[in-house]
């Protein structure tokens, strides 16, 4: 699930929400249409007294109003559900929504026997940036990372923030080799140029780990394995 800047930096609507979108609200013309042709609800107007006709038209107008209110409430509910899936700072999936997407893609991969993988990213020296330049500088780096990841993944993939300076990308259809290549290309894209902030150039350093889904794996285990792979790679780099 991909995010772009035309909506928040991370793609966040899930397929289930899209399918439940409310139908267009009934127009106020419905009342008039029902009463056209010299009849109201199929009853000739000549058979209705003025008071009965007025009462029926009033009821139909009220029903039309309630229908429009219901459609508005449904749309608002969908908007609130989407907001609940977003990270507090970045318009990408929060951890809870990311885990839901991970569960969904795991099930899809196992059902249709396709490859999928997860990449776990961690920003190195992020605390030092916050300490030296302030949290606004750190936020600028986080936004750069989210935007860059969003621009370089497919709409079928999913992007989320897993912690303060940790991000996850789910590659919906990618084998281990493809996932490793994609991870490296994403790191290159994120670190190619420093982030400019108030006259400063803030370099970005990122560690990453890749885990290819195995049959029967659960979301918690996948997240843990991708996290472990990331820390192993970070430790190996420090030793080197």
KAUR-V608186 format. One record per residue. N is the residue number from 0. RES is the residue in one letter. SS is DSSP state (alpha for helix, beta for strand, coil for the rest). PHI is phi in whole degrees, -180 to 180 (999 if undefined). PSI is psi in whole degrees, 0 to 359 (NA if undefined). Layout:
n=<N | N>
res=<RES | RES>
ss=<SS | SS>
phi=<PHI | PHI>
psi=<PSI | PSI>
//
This chain:
n=<0 | 1 | 2 | 3 | 4 | 5 | 6 | 7 | 8 | 9 | 10 | 11 | 12 | 13 | 14 | 15 | 16 | 17 | 18 | 19 | 20 | 21 | 22 | 23 | 24 | 25 | 26 | 27 | 28 | 29 | 30 | 31 | 32 | 33 | 34 | 35 | 36 | 37 | 38 | 39 | 40 | 41 | 42 | 43 | 44 | 45 | 46 | 47 | 48 | 49 | 50 | 51 | 52 | 53 | 54 | 55 | 56 | 57 | 58 | 59 | 60 | 61 | 62 | 63 | 64 | 65 | 66 | 67 | 68 | 69 | 70 | 71 | 72 | 73 | 74 | 75 | 76 | 77 | 78 | 79 | 80 | 81 | 82 | 83 | 84 | 85 | 86 | 87 | 88 | 89 | 90 | 91 | 92 | 93 | 94 | 95 | 96 | 97 | 98 | 99 | 100 | 101 | 102 | 103 | 104 | 105 | 106 | 107 | 108 | 109 | 110 | 111 | 112 | 113 | 114 | 115 | 116 | 117 | 118 | 119 | 120 | 121 | 122 | 123 | 124 | 125 | 126 | 127 | 128 | 129 | 130 | 131 | 132 | 133 | 134 | 135 | 136 | 137 | 138 | 139 | 140 | 141 | 142 | 143 | 144 | 145 | 146 | 147 | 148 | 149 | 150 | 151 | 152 | 153 | 154 | 155 | 156 | 157 | 158 | 159 | 160 | 161 | 162 | 163 | 164 | 165 | 166 | 167 | 168 | 169 | 170 | 171 | 172 | 173 | 174 | 175 | 176 | 177 | 178 | 179 | 180 | 181 | 182 | 183 | 184 | 185 | 186 | 187 | 188 | 189 | 190 | 191 | 192 | 193 | 194 | 195 | 196 | 197 | 198 | 199 | 200 | 201 | 202 | 203 | 204 | 205 | 206 | 207 | 208 | 209 | 210 | 211 | 212 | 213 | 214 | 215 | 216 | 217 | 218 | 219 | 220 | 221 | 222 | 223 | 224 | 225 | 226 | 227 | 228 | 229 | 230 | 231 | 232 | 233 | 234 | 235 | 236 | 237 | 238 | 239>
res=<X | X | X | X | X | X | X | X | X | X | X | X | X | X | X | X | X | X | X | X | X | X | X | X | X | X | X | X | X | X | X | X | X | X | X | X | X | X | X | X | X | X | X | X | X | X | X | X | X | X | X | X | X | X | X | X | X | X | X | X | X | X | X | X | X | X | X | X | X | X | X | X | X | X | X | X | X | X | X | X | X | X | X | X | X | X | X | X | X | X | X | X | X | X | X | X | X | X | X | X | X | X | X | X | X | X | X | X | X | X | X | X | X | X | X | X | X | X | X | X | X | X | X | X | X | X | X | X | X | X | X | X | X | X | X | X | X | X | X | X | X | X | X | X | X | X | X | X | X | X | X | X | X | X | X | X | X | X | X | X | X | X | X | X | X | X | X | X | X | X | X | X | X | X | X | X | X | X | X | X | X | X | X | X | X | X | X | X | X | X | X | X | X | X | X | X | X | X | X | X | X | X | X | X | X | X | X | X | X | X | X | X | X | X | X | X | X | X | X | X | X | X | X | X | X | X | X | X | X | X | X | X | X | X | X | X | X | X | X | X>
ss=<coil | coil | coil | coil | coil | coil | coil | coil | coil | coil | coil | coil | coil | coil | alpha | alpha | alpha | alpha | alpha | coil | coil | coil | coil | coil | coil | coil | coil | coil | alpha | alpha | alpha | alpha | alpha | alpha | alpha | alpha | alpha | alpha | beta | beta | coil | coil | beta | beta | alpha | alpha | alpha | coil | coil | alpha | alpha | alpha | alpha | alpha | alpha | alpha | alpha | alpha | alpha | alpha | alpha | alpha | alpha | alpha | alpha | alpha | alpha | alpha | alpha | alpha | alpha | alpha | alpha | alpha | alpha | alpha | alpha | alpha | alpha | alpha | alpha | alpha | alpha | alpha | coil | beta | coil | coil | coil | coil | coil | coil | beta | coil | alpha | alpha | alpha | alpha | alpha | alpha | alpha | alpha | alpha | alpha | alpha | alpha | alpha | alpha | alpha | alpha | alpha | alpha | coil | coil | coil | coil | beta | beta | beta | beta | beta | beta | beta | beta | coil | alpha | alpha | alpha | alpha | alpha | alpha | alpha | alpha | coil | alpha | alpha | alpha | alpha | alpha | alpha | alpha | alpha | alpha | alpha | alpha | alpha | alpha | alpha | alpha | alpha | alpha | coil | coil | coil | coil | coil | coil | beta | beta | beta | beta | coil | coil | coil | coil | beta | beta | beta | beta | beta | beta | coil | coil | coil | coil | alpha | alpha | alpha | alpha | alpha | alpha | alpha | alpha | alpha | alpha | alpha | alpha | alpha | alpha | alpha | alpha | coil | coil | coil | beta | beta | beta | coil | coil | beta | beta | beta | coil | coil | beta | beta | beta | beta | beta | beta | beta | beta | coil | coil | coil | coil | coil | coil | alpha | alpha | alpha | alpha | alpha | alpha | alpha | alpha | alpha | alpha | alpha | alpha | alpha | alpha | alpha | alpha | alpha | alpha | alpha | alpha | alpha | coil>
phi=<999 | -108 | -113 | -138 | -79 | -72 | -121 | -61 | -59 | -172 | -84 | -127 | -77 | -93 | -57 | -64 | -72 | -60 | -72 | -98 | -59 | -69 | -74 | -57 | -65 | -67 | -82 | -67 | -72 | -60 | -62 | -64 | -63 | -66 | -97 | -70 | 79 | 73 | -143 | -123 | 54 | 85 | -100 | -56 | -61 | -66 | -90 | -110 | -76 | -54 | -67 | -65 | -60 | -63 | -66 | -65 | -64 | -65 | -65 | -65 | -65 | -66 | -62 | -62 | -63 | -64 | -64 | -67 | -63 | -64 | -63 | -63 | -66 | -64 | -63 | -64 | -63 | -64 | -63 | -67 | -65 | -66 | -62 | -67 | -87 | -90 | -64 | -65 | -103 | -110 | -78 | -130 | -59 | -82 | -61 | -62 | -67 | -62 | -65 | -65 | -66 | -62 | -61 | -64 | -71 | -59 | -64 | -63 | -63 | -72 | -66 | -103 | 55 | -117 | -82 | -155 | -153 | -126 | -114 | -111 | -111 | -135 | -81 | -84 | 62 | -69 | -62 | -62 | -64 | -62 | -68 | -84 | -112 | 101 | -69 | -63 | -67 | -62 | -63 | -63 | -67 | -59 | -66 | -62 | -62 | -62 | -64 | -66 | -62 | -59 | -71 | -117 | -122 | -85 | -66 | -82 | -87 | -132 | -129 | -150 | -99 | -97 | -165 | -54 | -130 | -123 | -130 | -129 | -127 | -103 | -94 | -64 | -142 | -154 | -83 | -60 | -65 | -64 | -66 | -65 | -64 | -66 | -60 | -66 | -67 | -69 | -62 | -61 | -64 | -76 | -105 | -59 | -131 | -71 | -84 | -88 | -147 | 48 | 84 | -104 | -110 | -99 | -70 | -116 | -124 | -134 | -106 | -146 | -137 | -122 | -132 | -88 | -60 | -113 | -61 | 84 | -70 | -108 | -57 | -63 | -67 | -61 | -62 | -65 | -69 | -66 | -65 | -63 | -62 | -66 | -69 | -64 | -69 | -64 | -66 | -65 | -68 | -66 | -69 | -74>
psi=<119 | 151 | 146 | 172 | 352 | 331 | 194 | 159 | 38 | 141 | 119 | 352 | 135 | 156 | 325 | 325 | 320 | 321 | 339 | 12 | 143 | 148 | 158 | 143 | 145 | 140 | 158 | 347 | 349 | 321 | 315 | 319 | 321 | 330 | 2 | 164 | 18 | 19 | 153 | 118 | 36 | 357 | 123 | 136 | 333 | 340 | 359 | 138 | 158 | 320 | 319 | 316 | 316 | 320 | 318 | 316 | 323 | 318 | 318 | 322 | 321 | 319 | 317 | 318 | 315 | 324 | 318 | 323 | 319 | 317 | 318 | 319 | 322 | 316 | 318 | 321 | 318 | 320 | 318 | 323 | 321 | 318 | 325 | 340 | 350 | 149 | 152 | 329 | 317 | 140 | 57 | 173 | 139 | 178 | 317 | 313 | 324 | 318 | 326 | 317 | 323 | 317 | 316 | 314 | 326 | 314 | 318 | 314 | 319 | 320 | 318 | 8 | 50 | 159 | 149 | 159 | 165 | 141 | 132 | 122 | 140 | 130 | 123 | 145 | 24 | 322 | 322 | 323 | 315 | 319 | 321 | 320 | 348 | 164 | 335 | 323 | 318 | 320 | 324 | 321 | 316 | 318 | 321 | 315 | 313 | 315 | 318 | 316 | 316 | 318 | 343 | 16 | 166 | 163 | 338 | 349 | 173 | 142 | 134 | 161 | 122 | 341 | 193 | 311 | 32 | 137 | 153 | 142 | 129 | 121 | 109 | 326 | 87 | 134 | 182 | 314 | 317 | 322 | 320 | 316 | 319 | 319 | 315 | 321 | 326 | 319 | 316 | 317 | 322 | 330 | 2 | 317 | 147 | 160 | 129 | 127 | 113 | 49 | 356 | 151 | 111 | 110 | 152 | 130 | 129 | 136 | 150 | 156 | 147 | 135 | 123 | 131 | 140 | 154 | 132 | 1 | 149 | 161 | 319 | 318 | 319 | 314 | 317 | 319 | 320 | 321 | 317 | 318 | 323 | 315 | 326 | 318 | 322 | 317 | 320 | 323 | 322 | 322 | 325 | NA>
//
